[in-house]
Amino acid sequence: MRIRSLRLSLAVMATAVAAAAATTGIATAGPDFGSSGSSSGSGGANEMTITLVRHAESLGNTSGLIDTKVPGPDLSPRGRTQADNLATLLNDKKFDCAFASNMVRTEQTAAPTVAKKHLGLNVQPGFREIEAGQYEGTPEAQAMAGYLQAPIKWLSGDTSARIPGSIDGKEFDDRFDQALLDVQRRNCANPVIFSHGGTIMFWSMMNADNADKSKLGTDPMRNGGRVVLKGSPQKGWTIIEWVGNPDLG
């Protein structure tokens, strides 16, 4: 059942992006996520390299239902193993700060990494999952018909689109941006931020100057996936690494 639910979720996302590309003109050509980046994402004061990491498998993932409430479910047994393996995978990264959303699954995912890195964990609510509103608790397989409709519109610039009972694109983007300003004020140059698949993908695609929006369908964030961006809240962002499907066991 767990494997089936994950496949359904990924299939839904692929269908959503295909529909968006057909109706909004989203380009599907992949840019070069090279280390050089671009001019708009570099050169600003307090430039950062931020690593956005999706949480490990949660009991919400295994249920096949949309679950965005705070504090949310724990990691599954497999997710706890993934979190341990993620700490090993990220061991060579020189993080100077660590953040997690105010949801249990991100904090539990972060725990092995921050322990290995001897970092404190800062809880920042602005990195939380996109609230599902009236679609809370509905099957992930039905997300295209409800939960994802507004976020897909955000990618074409319609940030006024609102998830019924939840937020619109501007509110979502502003919330994440304000959280990043808090990270910057703490003088973090290379922070790791444990967040959520939808949050990471949609914010990155809305803000990176070299975003390849087709990756939402072709290489979405599986559990433990990460996006690395360079830049600053003032100058903008460039994606330098996208790892949608890490090998975490």
MIKOL-355214 format. One record per residue: x, y, z of N, C-alpha, C in turn; residue in three letters. Coordinates in Angstrom, 1 decimal, always signed. Layout:
BEGIN
- n_px; n_py; n_pz; ca_px; ca_py; ca_pz; c_px; c_py; c_pz; resn
- X; Y; Z; X; Y; Z; X; Y; Z; ALA .
...
END
This chain:
BEGIN
- n_px; n_py; n_pz; ca_px; ca_py; ca_pz; c_px; c_py; c_pz; resn
- +0.8; -1.2; +0.0; +0.0; +0.0; +0.0; +0.9; +1.2; +0.0; MET .
- +2.0; +1.3; +0.8; +2.8; +2.4; +0.8; +3.4; +2.7; -0.5; ARG .
- +3.9; +1.7; -1.2; +4.6; +1.9; -2.5; +3.5; +2.4; -3.5; ILE .
- +2.3; +1.8; -3.4; +1.3; +2.3; -4.4; +0.9; +3.7; -4.2; ARG .
- +0.9; +4.1; -2.9; +0.5; +5.5; -2.6; +1.6; +6.5; -3.1; SER .
- +2.8; +6.1; -3.0; +3.9; +7.0; -3.4; +3.9; +7.1; -4.9; LEU .
- +3.6; +6.0; -5.6; +3.5; +6.0; -7.1; +2.4; +6.9; -7.5; ARG .
- +1.3; +6.8; -6.8; +0.1; +7.6; -7.2; +0.4; +9.1; -7.0; LEU .
- +1.1; +9.4; -5.9; +1.5; +10.8; -5.6; +2.4; +11.4; -6.7; SER .
- +3.4; +10.6; -7.1; +4.3; +11.1; -8.2; +3.6; +11.2; -9.5; LEU .
- +2.7; +10.2; -9.8; +1.9; +10.3; -11.0; +1.0; +11.5; -11.1; ALA .
- +0.4; +11.8; -9.9; -0.4; +13.0; -9.9; +0.4; +14.3; -10.2; VAL .
- +1.6; +14.4; -9.6; +2.4; +15.6; -9.8; +2.8; +15.7; -11.2; MET .
- +3.2; +14.6; -11.9; +3.6; +14.6; -13.3; +2.4; +15.0; -14.1; ALA .
- +1.2; +14.6; -13.8; +0.0; +15.0; -14.6; -0.3; +16.4; -14.4; THR .
- -0.1; +16.9; -13.2; -0.3; +18.3; -12.9; +0.6; +19.2; -13.7; ALA .
- +1.9; +18.9; -13.7; +2.8; +19.7; -14.4; +2.6; +19.7; -15.9; VAL .
- +2.2; +18.5; -16.5; +1.9; +18.4; -17.9; +0.8; +19.3; -18.2; ALA .
- -0.3; +19.3; -17.4; -1.4; +20.1; -17.6; -1.0; +21.6; -17.6; ALA .
- -0.2; +22.0; -16.6; +0.3; +23.3; -16.5; +1.1; +23.8; -17.7; ALA .
- +1.9; +22.9; -18.2; +2.7; +23.2; -19.4; +1.8; +23.5; -20.6; ALA .
- +0.8; +22.7; -20.7; -0.1; +22.8; -21.9; -0.9; +24.1; -21.8; ALA .
- -1.3; +24.6; -20.6; -2.2; +25.7; -20.5; -1.5; +27.0; -20.2; THR .
- -0.3; +27.0; -19.6; +0.4; +28.2; -19.3; +1.7; +28.5; -20.0; THR .
- +2.1; +27.5; -20.8; +3.3; +27.8; -21.6; +4.6; +27.6; -20.8; GLY .
- +4.5; +26.8; -19.8; +5.8; +26.5; -19.0; +6.8; +25.8; -19.9; ILE .
- +8.0; +26.3; -19.9; +9.0; +25.6; -20.7; +9.4; +24.3; -20.1; ALA .
- +9.7; +23.4; -21.0; +10.2; +22.0; -20.5; +11.6; +21.8; -20.8; THR .
- +12.3; +22.7; -21.5; +13.7; +22.6; -21.7; +14.5; +22.7; -20.4; ALA .
- +15.4; +21.8; -20.1; +16.2; +21.8; -18.9; +17.4; +22.8; -18.9; GLY .
- +17.5; +23.7; -18.0; +18.7; +24.5; -17.9; +19.9; +23.8; -17.3; PRO .
- +21.0; +24.4; -17.4; +22.2; +23.9; -16.8; +22.3; +24.3; -15.4; ASP .
- +22.1; +23.4; -14.4; +22.3; +23.7; -13.0; +23.7; +23.6; -12.6; PHE .
- +24.6; +24.3; -13.3; +26.0; +24.3; -13.1; +26.4; +25.2; -11.9; GLY .
- +27.6; +25.0; -11.4; +28.0; +25.7; -10.2; +28.2; +27.2; -10.5; SER .
- +28.3; +27.7; -11.7; +28.5; +29.1; -12.0; +27.3; +29.9; -11.7; SER .
- +26.1; +29.4; -11.8; +24.9; +30.2; -11.6; +24.8; +31.3; -12.6; GLY .
- +24.1; +32.4; -12.1; +23.8; +33.5; -13.0; +24.0; +34.8; -12.2; SER .
- +24.0; +35.9; -12.9; +24.3; +37.2; -12.3; +23.3; +37.6; -11.3; SER .
- +22.0; +37.3; -11.5; +20.9; +37.8; -10.6; +21.0; +37.1; -9.2; SER .
- +21.6; +35.9; -9.2; +21.6; +35.1; -8.0; +22.9; +35.2; -7.2; GLY .
- +23.8; +36.2; -7.6; +25.1; +36.2; -6.9; +25.5; +37.7; -6.7; SER .
- +26.5; +37.8; -5.9; +27.1; +39.1; -5.8; +26.5; +40.0; -4.7; GLY .
- +25.4; +39.7; -4.1; +24.7; +40.5; -3.1; +25.4; +40.4; -1.8; GLY .
- +25.1; +41.4; -0.9; +25.6; +41.3; +0.4; +24.9; +40.1; +1.2; ALA .
- +25.7; +39.5; +2.1; +25.2; +38.4; +2.8; +24.7; +37.2; +1.9; ASN .
- +25.4; +37.0; +0.9; +25.0; +35.9; +0.0; +25.1; +34.5; +0.7; GLU .
- +24.1; +33.7; +0.4; +24.0; +32.4; +1.1; +24.0; +31.3; +0.0; MET .
- +24.3; +30.1; +0.5; +24.0; +28.9; -0.2; +23.1; +28.1; +0.7; THR .
- +21.8; +28.0; +0.2; +20.8; +27.3; +1.1; +20.5; +25.9; +0.5; ILE .
- +20.5; +24.9; +1.4; +20.2; +23.5; +1.1; +18.8; +23.2; +1.6; THR .
- +17.8; +23.1; +0.8; +16.5; +22.7; +1.2; +16.2; +21.2; +1.1; LEU .
- +15.9; +20.6; +2.2; +15.8; +19.1; +2.2; +14.4; +18.7; +2.6; VAL .
- +13.9; +17.9; +1.8; +12.5; +17.3; +2.1; +12.7; +16.3; +3.2; ARG .
- +11.7; +16.3; +4.1; +11.7; +15.3; +5.2; +11.7; +13.8; +4.7; HIS .
- +12.1; +12.9; +5.6; +12.0; +11.5; +5.3; +10.6; +11.0; +5.3; ALA .
- +10.4; +9.7; +5.0; +9.0; +9.2; +4.9; +8.3; +9.3; +6.2; GLU .
- +7.1; +9.9; +6.2; +6.2; +10.0; +7.4; +5.1; +9.1; +7.3; SER .
- +4.4; +9.0; +8.4; +3.2; +8.2; +8.5; +2.1; +8.8; +7.6; LEU .
- +2.2; +10.1; +7.4; +1.2; +10.7; +6.5; +1.5; +10.2; +5.0; GLY .
- +2.8; +10.1; +4.6; +3.1; +9.6; +3.3; +2.5; +8.2; +3.1; ASN .
- +2.7; +7.3; +4.1; +2.3; +5.9; +4.0; +0.8; +5.8; +3.9; THR .
- +0.0; +6.8; +4.5; -1.4; +6.8; +4.5; -2.0; +7.0; +3.1; SER .
- -1.3; +7.7; +2.3; -1.8; +8.1; +1.0; -2.8; +9.3; +1.0; GLY .
- -2.9; +10.0; +2.2; -3.8; +11.1; +2.3; -3.0; +12.4; +2.5; LEU .
- -3.5; +13.5; +2.1; -2.9; +14.8; +2.2; -3.0; +15.2; +3.7; ILE .
- -1.8; +15.5; +4.3; -1.7; +15.8; +5.7; -0.8; +17.0; +5.9; ASP .
- -1.4; +18.2; +6.1; -0.6; +19.4; +6.2; -0.8; +20.1; +7.5; THR .
- -1.5; +19.5; +8.5; -1.7; +20.1; +9.8; -0.5; +20.1; +10.6; LYS .
- -0.3; +21.2; +11.5; +0.7; +21.2; +12.5; +0.2; +20.6; +13.8; VAL .
- +1.0; +19.7; +14.4; +2.4; +19.4; +14.1; +2.6; +18.2; +13.1; PRO .
- +1.5; +17.5; +12.8; +1.6; +16.5; +11.8; +2.1; +15.2; +12.4; GLY .
- +2.2; +14.2; +11.5; +2.5; +12.8; +11.9; +4.1; +12.7; +12.1; PRO .
- +4.4; +11.6; +12.8; +5.8; +11.2; +13.0; +6.4; +10.6; +11.7; ASP .
- +7.7; +10.4; +11.7; +8.3; +9.6; +10.6; +7.8; +8.1; +10.8; LEU .
- +7.8; +7.4; +9.7; +7.6; +6.0; +9.7; +8.9; +5.3; +10.2; SER .
- +8.8; +4.0; +10.5; +10.1; +3.3; +10.8; +11.1; +3.4; +9.6; PRO .
- +10.6; +3.3; +8.4; +11.5; +3.5; +7.3; +12.0; +4.9; +7.2; ARG .
- +11.2; +5.9; +7.5; +11.6; +7.2; +7.5; +12.7; +7.5; +8.5; GLY .
- +12.7; +6.9; +9.7; +13.8; +7.0; +10.7; +15.1; +6.5; +10.2; ARG .
- +15.0; +5.4; +9.4; +16.2; +4.9; +8.8; +16.7; +5.8; +7.7; THR .
- +15.8; +6.4; +7.0; +16.2; +7.3; +5.9; +16.9; +8.6; +6.5; GLN .
- +16.3; +9.0; +7.7; +16.9; +10.2; +8.3; +18.4; +9.9; +8.8; ALA .
- +18.6; +8.7; +9.3; +20.0; +8.3; +9.6; +20.9; +8.3; +8.4; ASP .
- +20.4; +7.7; +7.3; +21.2; +7.6; +6.1; +21.4; +9.0; +5.5; ASN .
- +20.4; +9.9; +5.6; +20.5; +11.2; +5.1; +21.7; +12.0; +5.8; LEU .
- +21.8; +11.8; +7.1; +22.9; +12.4; +7.9; +24.2; +12.0; +7.3; ALA .
- +24.4; +10.7; +6.9; +25.6; +10.2; +6.3; +25.8; +10.8; +5.0; THR .
- +24.7; +10.9; +4.2; +24.8; +11.5; +2.8; +25.2; +12.9; +2.8; LEU .
- +24.8; +13.7; +3.9; +25.1; +15.1; +3.9; +26.4; +15.4; +4.8; LEU .
- +27.1; +14.4; +5.2; +28.2; +14.6; +6.1; +29.3; +15.4; +5.6; ASN .
- +29.5; +15.5; +4.3; +30.6; +16.2; +3.7; +30.2; +17.7; +3.5; ASP .
- +29.0; +18.1; +3.8; +28.5; +19.4; +3.6; +28.9; +20.3; +4.7; LYS .
- +29.3; +21.5; +4.5; +29.9; +22.4; +5.5; +28.8; +23.3; +6.0; LYS .
- +27.7; +22.8; +6.6; +26.6; +23.6; +7.1; +27.0; +24.4; +8.3; PHE .
- +26.6; +25.6; +8.4; +26.9; +26.4; +9.6; +25.6; +26.7; +10.4; ASP .
- +24.4; +26.4; +9.9; +23.2; +26.6; +10.6; +22.2; +25.5; +10.2; CYS .
- +21.2; +25.2; +11.0; +20.2; +24.2; +10.7; +18.9; +24.7; +11.1; ALA .
- +17.9; +24.5; +10.2; +16.5; +25.0; +10.4; +15.6; +23.8; +10.0; PHE .
- +14.4; +23.9; +10.7; +13.3; +22.9; +10.3; +12.0; +23.7; +10.5; ALA .
- +11.0; +23.2; +9.8; +9.7; +23.8; +9.9; +9.1; +23.4; +11.3; SER .
- +8.0; +23.9; +11.6; +7.3; +23.6; +12.9; +6.5; +22.3; +12.8; ASN .
- +6.9; +21.4; +12.0; +6.2; +20.1; +11.9; +7.1; +19.0; +12.3; MET .
- +6.5; +18.0; +13.0; +7.3; +16.9; +13.6; +8.2; +16.2; +12.6; VAL .
- +7.7; +15.9; +11.4; +8.5; +15.1; +10.5; +9.8; +15.8; +10.0; ARG .
- +9.8; +17.1; +9.9; +11.0; +17.8; +9.5; +12.0; +17.8; +10.7; THR .
- +11.5; +18.0; +11.9; +12.4; +18.0; +13.1; +13.0; +16.7; +13.3; GLU .
- +12.2; +15.6; +13.2; +12.7; +14.3; +13.3; +13.8; +13.9; +12.2; GLN .
- +13.5; +14.4; +11.0; +14.4; +14.2; +9.9; +15.8; +14.9; +10.2; THR .
- +15.7; +16.1; +10.7; +16.9; +16.9; +10.9; +17.7; +16.3; +12.1; ALA .
- +17.1; +15.7; +13.0; +17.9; +15.3; +14.3; +19.2; +14.6; +14.0; ALA .
- +19.3; +13.5; +13.2; +20.6; +12.9; +13.0; +21.6; +13.8; +12.4; PRO .
- +21.2; +14.6; +11.4; +22.1; +15.5; +10.7; +22.7; +16.5; +11.7; THR .
- +21.8; +17.2; +12.5; +22.3; +18.2; +13.4; +23.2; +17.6; +14.5; VAL .
- +22.9; +16.4; +14.9; +23.7; +15.8; +15.9; +25.1; +15.5; +15.3; ALA .
- +25.2; +15.0; +14.1; +26.5; +14.6; +13.5; +27.3; +15.9; +13.2; LYS .
- +26.6; +17.0; +12.9; +27.2; +18.3; +12.6; +27.5; +19.1; +13.8; LYS .
- +27.0; +18.7; +15.0; +27.1; +19.5; +16.2; +26.5; +20.9; +16.1; HIS .
- +25.3; +20.9; +15.5; +24.6; +22.2; +15.3; +23.3; +22.2; +16.1; LEU .
- +22.9; +23.4; +16.5; +21.6; +23.5; +17.1; +20.5; +23.6; +16.0; GLY .
- +19.3; +23.2; +16.3; +18.2; +23.2; +15.4; +17.3; +24.3; +15.7; LEU .
- +17.1; +25.2; +14.7; +16.2; +26.4; +14.8; +14.9; +26.0; +14.2; ASN .
- +13.8; +26.1; +14.9; +12.4; +25.9; +14.3; +11.9; +27.2; +13.7; VAL .
- +11.6; +27.1; +12.5; +11.0; +28.3; +11.7; +9.7; +27.9; +11.0; GLN .
- +8.6; +28.4; +11.6; +7.3; +28.0; +11.0; +7.1; +28.4; +9.5; PRO .
- +7.9; +29.4; +9.1; +7.7; +29.8; +7.7; +8.2; +28.8; +6.6; GLY .
- +8.8; +27.7; +7.1; +9.2; +26.7; +6.2; +8.3; +25.5; +6.2; PHE .
- +7.1; +25.7; +6.7; +6.1; +24.6; +6.8; +5.5; +24.2; +5.5; ARG .
- +4.8; +23.1; +5.5; +4.1; +22.7; +4.2; +3.0; +23.7; +3.8; GLU .
- +2.7; +23.7; +2.6; +1.6; +24.5; +2.0; +0.2; +23.9; +2.6; ILE .
- -0.5; +24.7; +3.3; -1.7; +24.2; +3.9; -2.8; +23.8; +2.9; GLU .
- -3.4; +22.6; +3.1; -4.3; +22.1; +2.1; -5.7; +22.7; +2.2; ALA .
- -6.0; +23.3; +3.3; -7.3; +23.9; +3.4; -8.4; +22.9; +3.4; GLY .
- -9.4; +23.1; +2.5; -10.5; +22.2; +2.4; -10.2; +20.8; +1.9; GLN .
- -9.0; +20.7; +1.4; -8.5; +19.4; +0.8; -7.7; +18.5; +1.8; TYR .
- -7.6; +19.0; +3.0; -7.0; +18.3; +4.1; -7.6; +16.9; +4.3; GLU .
- -6.8; +15.9; +4.3; -7.3; +14.5; +4.5; -7.9; +13.8; +3.3; GLY .
- -7.8; +14.5; +2.2; -8.3; +13.9; +0.9; -7.2; +13.0; +0.3; THR .
- -7.5; +12.1; -0.6; -6.5; +11.2; -1.2; -5.5; +12.0; -2.0; PRO .
- -4.2; +11.7; -1.9; -3.2; +12.3; -2.7; -3.5; +12.1; -4.2; GLU .
- -4.1; +11.0; -4.5; -4.4; +10.7; -5.9; -5.4; +11.7; -6.5; ALA .
- -6.1; +12.5; -5.7; -7.1; +13.5; -6.2; -6.5; +14.9; -6.1; GLN .
- -5.2; +15.0; -5.9; -4.6; +16.4; -5.6; -4.8; +17.3; -6.9; ALA .
- -4.7; +16.7; -8.1; -4.7; +17.5; -9.3; -6.1; +18.2; -9.4; MET .
- -7.1; +17.6; -8.9; -8.5; +18.1; -9.0; -8.8; +19.1; -7.9; ALA .
- -7.9; +19.2; -7.0; -8.1; +20.2; -5.9; -6.9; +20.9; -5.3; GLY .
- -6.2; +20.2; -4.5; -5.1; +20.8; -3.7; -4.0; +21.5; -4.6; TYR .
- -3.7; +20.9; -5.7; -2.6; +21.5; -6.6; -3.1; +22.5; -7.6; LEU .
- -4.4; +22.7; -7.7; -4.8; +23.6; -8.8; -4.3; +25.0; -8.6; GLN .
- -4.4; +25.6; -7.4; -3.8; +26.9; -7.2; -2.3; +27.0; -7.3; ALA .
- -1.6; +26.1; -6.6; -0.1; +26.2; -6.7; +0.4; +26.1; -8.2; PRO .
- -0.3; +25.3; -9.0; +0.1; +25.2; -10.4; -0.1; +26.6; -11.1; ILE .
- -1.1; +27.3; -10.7; -1.3; +28.7; -11.3; -0.2; +29.6; -10.8; LYS .
- +0.3; +29.4; -9.6; +1.4; +30.3; -9.1; +2.6; +30.2; -10.0; TRP .
- +2.8; +29.1; -10.6; +4.0; +28.9; -11.5; +3.9; +29.8; -12.8; LEU .
- +2.7; +30.1; -13.2; +2.5; +30.9; -14.3; +2.3; +32.4; -14.0; SER .
- +2.6; +32.7; -12.7; +2.5; +34.1; -12.3; +1.2; +34.5; -11.6; GLY .
- +0.2; +33.7; -11.5; -1.0; +34.0; -10.9; -1.0; +33.7; -9.4; ASP .
- -0.3; +34.6; -8.7; -0.1; +34.3; -7.3; -1.3; +34.7; -6.4; THR .
- -2.3; +35.3; -7.1; -3.6; +35.6; -6.4; -4.4; +34.3; -6.2; SER .
- -4.1; +33.2; -7.0; -4.9; +32.0; -6.9; -4.8; +31.4; -5.4; ALA .
- -5.9; +31.1; -4.9; -5.9; +30.7; -3.5; -6.4; +29.2; -3.4; ARG .
- -5.8; +28.5; -2.5; -6.3; +27.1; -2.2; -7.5; +27.4; -1.3; ILE .
- -8.7; +26.9; -1.6; -9.8; +27.1; -0.7; -9.6; +26.8; +0.7; PRO .
- -9.9; +27.7; +1.6; -9.6; +27.5; +3.0; -8.2; +27.7; +3.4; GLY .
- -7.3; +28.2; +2.5; -5.9; +28.2; +2.8; -5.3; +29.5; +2.3; SER .
- -4.1; +29.5; +1.8; -3.4; +30.6; +1.4; -3.3; +30.8; -0.1; ILE .
- -2.9; +32.0; -0.6; -2.7; +32.2; -2.0; -1.2; +32.2; -2.2; ASP .
- -0.8; +32.4; -3.5; +0.6; +32.3; -3.8; +1.5; +33.4; -3.2; GLY .
- +1.0; +34.6; -3.2; +1.8; +35.7; -2.6; +2.0; +35.4; -1.1; LYS .
- +1.0; +35.0; -0.4; +1.1; +34.7; +1.0; +2.1; +33.6; +1.3; GLU .
- +2.1; +32.6; +0.4; +3.0; +31.5; +0.6; +4.5; +32.0; +0.3; PHE .
- +4.6; +32.7; -0.8; +6.0; +33.2; -1.2; +6.5; +34.2; -0.1; ASP .
- +5.7; +35.1; +0.4; +6.1; +36.0; +1.4; +6.5; +35.3; +2.7; ASP .
- +5.8; +34.3; +3.0; +6.1; +33.6; +4.3; +7.4; +32.9; +4.2; ARG .
- +7.7; +32.3; +3.1; +9.0; +31.6; +3.0; +10.1; +32.6; +2.9; PHE .
- +9.9; +33.7; +2.1; +10.9; +34.8; +2.0; +11.2; +35.4; +3.4; ASP .
- +10.2; +35.6; +4.2; +10.4; +36.2; +5.5; +11.3; +35.2; +6.4; GLN .
- +11.0; +33.9; +6.3; +11.8; +32.9; +7.0; +13.2; +33.0; +6.6; ALA .
- +13.5; +33.2; +5.3; +14.9; +33.3; +4.8; +15.6; +34.5; +5.3; LEU .
- +14.8; +35.6; +5.4; +15.4; +36.8; +6.0; +15.8; +36.6; +7.4; LEU .
- +15.1; +35.8; +8.2; +15.5; +35.4; +9.5; +16.8; +34.6; +9.5; ASP .
- +16.9; +33.7; +8.6; +18.1; +32.9; +8.4; +19.3; +33.9; +8.1; VAL .
- +19.1; +34.8; +7.2; +20.1; +35.7; +6.9; +20.5; +36.6; +8.1; GLN .
- +19.6; +37.1; +8.9; +19.9; +37.9; +10.0; +20.7; +37.2; +11.0; ARG .
- +20.7; +35.9; +11.0; +21.5; +35.1; +11.9; +22.9; +34.8; +11.4; ARG .
- +23.2; +35.5; +10.3; +24.6; +35.4; +9.6; +24.9; +34.0; +9.2; ASN .
- +23.9; +33.3; +8.7; +24.1; +31.9; +8.2; +24.5; +32.0; +6.8; CYS .
- +25.7; +31.5; +6.4; +26.1; +31.5; +5.0; +25.8; +30.2; +4.3; ALA .
- +25.7; +29.1; +5.0; +25.5; +27.8; +4.4; +24.5; +27.0; +5.2; ASN .
- +23.3; +27.4; +5.3; +22.3; +26.7; +6.2; +21.7; +25.5; +5.5; PRO .
- +21.3; +24.5; +6.3; +20.5; +23.4; +5.8; +19.1; +23.6; +6.4; VAL .
- +18.1; +23.5; +5.5; +16.7; +23.8; +5.9; +15.9; +22.6; +5.6; ILE .
- +15.3; +22.0; +6.6; +14.5; +20.8; +6.5; +13.0; +21.3; +6.3; PHE .
- +12.4; +21.0; +5.2; +11.1; +21.5; +4.8; +10.3; +20.3; +4.2; SER .
- +9.5; +20.7; +3.2; +8.5; +19.8; +2.7; +8.5; +19.8; +1.1; HIS .
- +8.1; +18.7; +0.5; +8.2; +18.6; -0.9; +7.5; +19.7; -1.7; GLY .
- +6.2; +19.9; -1.4; +5.5; +21.0; -2.1; +6.1; +22.3; -1.9; GLY .
- +6.5; +22.6; -0.6; +7.0; +23.9; -0.3; +8.4; +24.1; -1.0; THR .
- +9.2; +23.1; -1.0; +10.5; +23.3; -1.6; +10.4; +23.5; -3.1; ILE .
- +9.6; +22.6; -3.8; +9.5; +22.6; -5.2; +8.8; +23.9; -5.7; MET .
- +7.7; +24.3; -5.1; +7.0; +25.5; -5.6; +7.7; +26.7; -5.3; PHE .
- +8.3; +26.9; -4.1; +9.1; +28.1; -3.9; +10.3; +28.2; -4.8; TRP .
- +11.0; +27.1; -5.0; +12.2; +27.1; -5.8; +11.8; +27.5; -7.2; SER .
- +10.7; +26.9; -7.8; +10.3; +27.2; -9.1; +9.8; +28.6; -9.3; MET .
- +9.2; +29.2; -8.2; +8.7; +30.5; -8.3; +9.8; +31.6; -8.2; MET .
- +11.0; +31.2; -7.7; +12.0; +32.2; -7.3; +13.4; +32.0; -8.0; ASN .
- +13.7; +30.9; -8.4; +15.0; +30.7; -9.1; +15.0; +31.2; -10.5; ALA .
- +16.1; +31.9; -10.9; +16.1; +32.5; -12.2; +16.4; +31.4; -13.3; ASP .
- +16.8; +30.3; -12.9; +17.1; +29.2; -13.9; +16.2; +28.0; -13.7; ASN .
- +15.0; +28.2; -13.1; +14.1; +27.1; -12.8; +13.6; +26.4; -14.0; ALA .
- +13.7; +25.1; -13.9; +13.2; +24.2; -14.9; +11.9; +23.6; -14.4; ASP .
- +10.8; +24.2; -14.7; +9.5; +23.8; -14.0; +9.1; +22.4; -14.4; LYS .
- +9.6; +21.8; -15.5; +9.2; +20.4; -15.9; +9.7; +19.4; -14.8; SER .
- +10.7; +19.8; -14.0; +11.2; +18.9; -13.0; +10.2; +18.5; -12.0; LYS .
- +9.2; +19.4; -11.8; +8.1; +19.0; -10.9; +7.4; +17.7; -11.3; LEU .
- +7.5; +17.5; -12.6; +6.9; +16.2; -13.1; +7.9; +15.1; -13.3; GLY .
- +9.0; +15.5; -13.9; +10.0; +14.5; -14.3; +11.0; +14.1; -13.1; THR .
- +11.2; +15.0; -12.1; +12.1; +14.7; -11.1; +11.7; +15.4; -9.8; ASP .
- +10.5; +15.0; -9.3; +10.0; +15.7; -8.1; +10.7; +15.3; -6.8; PRO .
- +10.6; +16.0; -5.8; +11.3; +15.8; -4.5; +10.7; +14.5; -3.8; MET .
- +11.4; +13.4; -3.9; +11.1; +12.3; -3.1; +11.6; +12.6; -1.6; ARG .
- +11.2; +11.7; -0.7; +11.6; +11.9; +0.7; +13.2; +11.9; +0.7; ASN .
- +13.7; +13.0; +1.4; +15.1; +13.2; +1.5; +15.7; +13.9; +0.4; GLY .
- +14.9; +14.2; -0.7; +15.5; +15.0; -1.8; +15.9; +16.4; -1.4; GLY .
- +16.7; +17.1; -2.2; +17.1; +18.4; -1.9; +17.3; +19.3; -3.1; ARG .
- +17.2; +20.6; -2.8; +17.5; +21.6; -3.8; +18.5; +22.6; -3.2; VAL .
- +19.6; +22.9; -3.8; +20.5; +23.8; -3.3; +20.5; +25.1; -4.2; VAL .
- +20.4; +26.2; -3.6; +20.3; +27.5; -4.3; +21.3; +28.4; -3.7; LEU .
- +21.8; +29.3; -4.6; +22.8; +30.3; -4.2; +22.2; +31.7; -4.5; LYS .
- +22.4; +32.6; -3.5; +21.9; +34.0; -3.7; +21.6; +34.6; -2.4; GLY .
- +20.6; +35.5; -2.5; +20.1; +36.2; -1.3; +18.7; +36.6; -1.5; SER .
- +18.0; +36.9; -0.3; +16.6; +37.4; -0.5; +16.6; +38.8; -1.2; PRO .
- +17.7; +39.5; -1.2; +17.7; +40.8; -1.9; +18.0; +40.7; -3.4; GLN .
- +18.9; +39.8; -3.8; +19.3; +39.7; -5.1; +18.7; +38.6; -5.9; LYS .
- +18.1; +37.6; -5.3; +17.4; +36.5; -6.0; +18.2; +35.2; -5.8; GLY .
- +17.8; +34.2; -6.5; +18.3; +32.9; -6.3; +18.6; +32.1; -7.6; TRP .
- +19.6; +31.3; -7.6; +19.9; +30.4; -8.7; +20.1; +29.0; -8.2; THR .
- +19.4; +28.0; -8.8; +19.6; +26.6; -8.5; +20.9; +26.1; -8.9; ILE .
- +21.7; +25.5; -8.0; +23.0; +24.9; -8.4; +23.0; +23.4; -8.2; ILE .
- +22.0; +22.9; -7.6; +21.9; +21.4; -7.5; +20.4; +21.0; -7.2; GLU .
- +20.0; +20.0; -7.9; +18.6; +19.4; -7.7; +18.7; +17.9; -7.6; TRP .
- +18.5; +17.4; -6.5; +18.6; +15.9; -6.3; +17.2; +15.4; -5.8; VAL .
- +16.4; +15.0; -6.8; +15.0; +14.6; -6.5; +14.9; +13.3; -5.9; GLY .
- +15.8; +12.4; -6.2; +15.6; +11.0; -5.8; +16.9; +10.4; -5.2; ASN .
- +17.2; +10.8; -3.9; +18.4; +10.3; -3.3; +18.3; +8.8; -2.9; PRO .
- +19.4; +8.2; -2.8; +19.4; +6.7; -2.4; +19.5; +6.7; -0.9; ASP .
- +18.4; +6.5; -0.2; +18.4; +6.5; +1.3; +18.0; +5.2; +1.9; LEU .
- +17.8; +4.2; +1.0; +17.4; +2.9; +1.4; +15.9; +2.8; +1.7; GLY .
END
